Amino acid sequence: MNQEICAISAYLLQKFTGRGWGVEAIRQGCDRLFSEWPCEEIVAYVREDNASARVGFRKAGFVEREAAGGFDAGRFVLVLRRSVRRGTEIGSL
């Protein structure tokens, strides 16, 4: 099956972290992306040393997928599937 995969990135200045704004921005961005683009999953590539970003993406519904190397090397790969966002799929990939 040929399916579109989109990528997302989020960045907040340190003074704005810890308030839930990043998680909400990720959720809203993904909702809009799924409603306007024919992608079946959204991927976030997060540096290994960025634990707060990994937490934020997980809170927004993303799950970790094993990195494949290449571009993924030194990064965590987190994925949100369209069906999970709709609440029809439970668990990890």
C-alpha positions, 0 to 999 in steps of 0.5 A: 500500500502506498501511503503518504508520510508527513514530518513534523517539528516543534520548537519552544523557547526555554521560557515557554516550556513546561506549560503544555503549550508544545503538546497542544501545538503538536496536537492542533498541528497534527489535527490540521495536517490530517484534515488537509493532507492525505497522509496516513502517519506523521513522523517526528525525528527528535535528537537523543539528547532532547528528552523534553521533546520526546515527552511532549510528542508522547503526550500528543499521542506519538509512539516511538519506532526503532530508528533505521540508521542513516538520517535516523541515526542519533535521533528518536523516531516518533510516529502518530498514525491517522487511525490512532488520532481518530481513536480507532487504533490502540497501542504502539506500531 
